Amino acid sequence: MSELDAAVSMSGQYRAVLLDIEGTTTSISFVKDVLFPFVRQQLREYLSSNWDSPELNDVLDGLRLQNETDIKDGETKETVLRNGTKEAEIESVISNVLWQMDNDRKTGSLKRLQGLIYRHAYAQGLLKGHVYDDVPNALRAWTESGKRVFIYSSGSVEAQKLLFEHSTHSDLCTFISGYFDTAIGAKGESDSYRAISESIGMKPESVLFITDIPKEAYAAKTAGLQAILSIRPENAVLAQKDIDTFKTIYSFLELY
């Protein structure tokens, strides 16, 4: 990272902050060891209890359309049933969802279904969204200084909102101006960051993006954003070339 880039970041010459979640605001273990296993554990019960819900059926229609595309592309041979018995259709949905999760897929239909399950769980008090202790104060400080805060994660917008609304530090949504998921583009593509900048009405260079993933930082930098790499417990060790390219922080408190 150049001395000029470092000076810009540290002097606060940005008008908006764009935050990744996993490995940045929130521990990787919460996502991997709590959220994802929770879906696996609750999937059958949720489907059985909400099978006639119009909202769930809309999501399942999307899941079936994705399944048809996956079959055509040779990704899978298993069909998500449409006109079978309730029990058979549920089994086919469970099989498809677990297959997608096992392969770390991030399809819109999967994320929407996960979001429905998370919404139910947060509302019942079965889940609390983990955020690091420095996050609430940073969100408050940025907001009070006139900066806008946005979230960009591969998780659905609804899942993002739920995590911050039901966080371990109470409701933090009041400090967040907007949310983006992969509907705007993949996180490793520079066009996604250009689209976000345009969507929030700011020049790319006035937006600071914080993530733990170098590929995302490079994509944001290519789009003209300022980018910083987050180092949190459990995060992957950064390569020296990435440390040399970007400023790194262990806490948001280092930025104000």
Beta strands, then each sheet from edge to edge (+ up, - down):
strand 1: 16-19
strand 2: 148-152
strand 3: 178-180
strand 4: 207-211
strand 5: 226-230
strand 6: 247-249
sheet 1: 3+ 2+ 1+ 4+ 5+ 6+
end
